[in-house]
Amino acid sequence: MRILINDFIGGVLDRGIPLYVRNLIDGLREEGFRICVVRAPAFCRKLPRGLFYLIAVLVEQTILPVIGLCARAQLTIYPYNSVAVADLLRRRGRIVVHDLEQLNRPLSFSKLYYLFCYRAVKWFSAPMFTISEISRQRLIKSGLFGRGEITLLPNTFYTFERLVAGETPKRGTAILLCTGSTANKDVETLVADYLPKVLAQGHSISILGLHKLSDAPRLESLRGFMNSGQLRLCGQLSDRQVASEYRSHAIVWVHSLREGFGRCVVEGRLAGSRVVATDIPEFAGLRDGDVYLYKDAAEFMALLDRLARIQTPASPYSGYPYRELLRDAIGRGLSVTEGHTAAQSPPAISIRQTKAHRIPPQNQSP
């Protein structure tokens, strides 16, 4: 089967969904599919971001269907939460909806565009993909997508595993905090309640994911720690540099209010680190014996105190069998038939749910 993948945005952006797409391409090629990819040319990196997104929409709705016809693609995957209406008409387009986080943001052109695409999916009862069972249930509950079958097309980590395998572990004592600029990352609470406590106890912290110009003022109250080098911003990194950061830290900290998936939890564990993460369903579904969950700052500090004393290496990761998930998705969603409703669609695979390995907080305050 020949598959066309719309990765136009991946020609400009690096992490997030573009990383999901690159790994998906690797996985599908390993499974024997013939893959064609459309990416924005390099000059688009110099365009204002708003203009680039407008061009991406125009390309998606007009040029991608034509490319699919010329390439004789049996299927076109649209992995950026939107889809070309022309390919829905031809029953050849498959949207991947990662989550509904963008609909929680203020009204904008992008929000209206997503809603338009979702309405089109509902009109045609088109089959579609999402990235996790939690997301699948949320999409069904939303009622936005009609009766088309929803199949899991999981996050995969082929590229990341190759990169970390090429990195010699250089475990330091610093903690790697994986966060970001969006509201769900809860940066204000981190700055006000968590980071001062961790830094006051003498821990060094590297922050991965805060590299925009607007991020620096949010950390102004911690300027002294940044000047001393105890708090470090990693900046914007290549995939190889990201892998190196993971391999350089024995403890990875992932804090969030809600997620579509939880990529950083999986990356931290695949890199051989122990992971401390907020106790939310998305992270709980990825846990194994070396993923530790916390509900508040007090519980986090107690966990950190105990983990900092462990000298033995973390065990190999067993919480997310993405290769099996992808193969199951291929069997279901890449040749999906009509007649199944979203509510009837079963999970792509049953992931063994192990009890969270959690360390009870100590009685003393941090």
N, C-alpha and C positions, 0 to 999 in steps of 0.2 A: 504493500500500500504506500502511495505517495502522499505525504502530509505537508501542507504549507503552514508555517507558523508566523504570525504577525508579531515580530519583536522590534517594530519600528522604534519604540521608545527606548529599547535596549541599546540603540546606537548612541544614546546621550547619557542615560543614567546607568549606574553600576550595581548598586545593592537593591534590596527589596525584591519586587516582582521581576526585574531583569535577571537577578541571580536565580530565581525560581525557573525562569524560562531557559537559561543556559543549561542548568542541570537537567531540565526536562528534555531538551534536545539531545544531550549526551545519553540519557537513559533510553530514549526511543531509538536512537541509532544503534545502541548496544543490543536492542531487541530486534533489530533487523529492518526497521522502517526506513524508507527513503524520505529524507527531510529537506525541504526548501525553507529558507529563512529570509524574511525581509527586515532589514535594519536601516535606520536613518544614516545618511552619509555623515562623515566626520565634521563637515562644516556646520552642521546643525547644533553642535556643542556651543558655538559662538552666538547663537540666536537668543534673544530674550525668552525666558522660559514660557511665558504666556503665548508668545507667537509660535513657539515650537509645538506646544500642545494643540493649538488650533490646526497647524499643519498635520499633526498626527491624526486628528479627527478626520480631516479631509482625505488623507491617504487611506485611512481605514475604510471609509464609506464608499470611496470611488475607485481607488487603484487596486486595493487588495483583491476584490472579487475578480477583476480583470486578470491580475497575475495568477490567481488560482485557476482560471480557465486556461490561460496560456501554458501553465505548468502541468495541466491535466491532473491537478491534485484531487484526490477523492474526498479529502477532508481539509478544512482550514481551521486551525485552533487560534482563538483570540484570547490571550491569557491576561489581559489588562482590564478586566471588569467591564468591557464593552465589546460590541460585535457589529459587523456590517449587516445591515438589513437585507441587502441583496443575497448574501450567502445564507441567511435564514430562509429566504424564499426558495432557494435551491436545495434546502435541507442539507447543506454541505458545511455550514458554519457551526462551530461549537464555542460558546463563550465559557471562560473560566471566571467565576465570581469567587474571589478570595474571602471576602467578608462584606459587611454592610457599613463599615466604619465611615466611609466617605459620606453616607447619608446623614450622619450625625453632625456634619459640619454646616456652617451657614450657607444660604442659598448662593449659588455661583453657576457659571456656565458649565463647569465640569459636573456638578451635581445634577443639573438638568439633563446633561447628555447621558449620564448613567441611567437616570430614570427613564429617558426615552428608549434606551437600549433594553432595559428590563421590561418595559411595556411591550416592545416588539417580541421579545422572547415569550412573553405570556400570550400574546396574540396568536403566535404560531405553535404554542405548546412545544417549543423546541427543546430537545435534549440538551443538557448542559453539564459542565463540570464544576466541582468545587474542591477544596484542598484538604478538608478534614471532616470527620463525622459530626463534630460540633457545628461547623459551618453549615453542613448539609441540613441539620435539624433547624438551624436558625433561618436558612433560606426558605424552607418549607413553612415555618411558622409565620414568616413575613407576609406570605400570600402574594408576593410580587412577581412570581415566575410561572404561574399557571400549572399545568399538569404534565409537563415534560419530565422525563427521567433525569434525576440528578445523580451523577456518578463521581466518585472520588478520583481525582487525578493528583496524586500526592506531591508534596515537596520532596525532592530527591537531592542527594548530596554527593553525586559522583565526583564532581570537580573538587569540592571541598575535601573529600577524603583523599584524593590524589595529592592535593596541596599539603595537607597536614602530614601525610606519609613522607613527604620530602623535607619536612622540617624536623630538626633535632630538638627534642624538648629542652628548654632552658628555664626550668621552673624557678621563678623568683617568689618573693614573699608578697608582692603587690597583688591586689584584687582587680580583676577586669570587670568593670561595670558596663553592661550592654544596654543602651537606652536610645533615645531619639528625641526629635523636636515636637512630635505630635502630642495632642492632649492626653491620649491614653497612656503615654509613658510616665505621666505624673511627676515631671521634673521638679515642679515647685515643692512637692512634699519631700522628694529626695534631698533637695537643697536645704529645706527648713528643718527636717526631722531626722533623716538618716545619715547623710554625709558628715555633718558636724560631729556626731557621736563616733562614727567609724574613724575619722581623722584624729579626733581627740585621744583615741586609744593607741595611736601611733601607726595605724595601717596606712600603707601607700595605695593609691587608687589610680588606675588608668581608665579613662572613659572612652568607649567606642560608640560612635553614633552622633556625637554633637560636633558638627563641623561647619555649621552655617554662621554667617556674621551675626545673626540675631541670637545665637546661643550664648555668646560670651557674657552679655549683660545679665543673663539669668543666673550666672555663677559668681556675680560680683561679690557677694558676701563671703565667698571662699577664696578671694583673691590672694590672701596671705599664704594659704596652703599651695596655691598654684605657683606663686613666686618662689617658694621654697623647694618646689619639685615634688612635694608629697602628693599633690593632685595633678594629674597630667591628662591633657586632651590628646587623643591619638591622631585627630585630624581625619581628612578624607584619604582612605587607603585603597590600594588595589586588592584584589582577592587574595593574592599571595601574601601581602602584608597583613591582611586580616587573619589569615591562617597562622602567621608567625606570632601575632599578638595572643591568640588563643593558646598556642603552645608554650608561651612564655609565662603563663599564669596558672597556678595550681587551682585557684578558685575563680569561677565565673559567676557574676551576680547579674540576674535578670529581673528587673522590676517593671511591672506594668499593671494597669487596671483591667485591661481586656486586650485580647489579641485575636487575629484571624487564625494564627497557627502557633508560633513559638519557636521560630528558626534558631534563635540564639541558644536556647536550651539544648537543642540537638547538636549544634555546632560545638558548644562547650564540651559536651560529653564525647563526641566523636574525636575531639582533640585531646582527650584523656584528662580533662579537668573535672573537678567536682563542681556542681552547679547549685547555687542557692537562688531560689526563685519565689516570686509571689504566689500565694496559694489561690490560683484561679483555675477554672476548669481546663483551659487550653494548655497550661503547663502541667497540670496533674495528669493529663492524658499522655504525656511524653515521659513520665518519670520512670526511673529504675532505682536501683539501690544507692546510687550516688547523685540523685537529684533530691534536694532538701527544700521543703516548702515552709514559708512563714506567712503569718497573718498581719503582723504589725512590727514596729521598730524594736520593741522589747524582745520579741521572739527571734527576730533577725539577729540582734546582737548576741543573744545566747547561742544561736547556731554558729555564728562566726567565731565566737570564742572557742567552741569545741572543735570546729573544723580546722582552725589554725594550728591545733596541737596534733593533728593526725599526720603521721610520717609515711605511712604506706601509700603506694600509688593507687589511684582510682581503678576500678574494674572496667573491663571493656563495656561499651554501651550496648544495652539490649532493649531499649524502650520504644524504638520506632523502626520496624522492619520495612524500610521504604522500597526495597527492591521487590519484595513480595506484593506490596500494595500497588506498585506500578504495573506489575504483570497482571494482577487482577483487574486493574482499571483498563488495561489493553483488551482483556477478554470481554469486558462489559461495555465500556463507553466508546471505544473506537469503532465498534460495529453495532452501536445501539439501535434497537428497533423501536417502532412506534407502539403505543398501546399501554405503556406502563405509566402510572402516575408517580409524581414525586413522593407522595405519602407512602406508596407501596414499595418504592425502591429500597432494597436492603443495603446495609453498609457494605463497602467493597471488601472488607476483610475484618475479622474480629481480632483486635489487638489485645493481647493478654493484659489485664489490668492488675498490676501488682500493688500491694499496699505501699503507700508513700513511706519512704525511709525518713523519718523525722526525728530529730533529737529534741527531747523536751527542754524547755527553757529552765535555767537555773533560778533559784529563789532570789538571789541577789540581783539588784538592778545594775544595768550596764553602766 
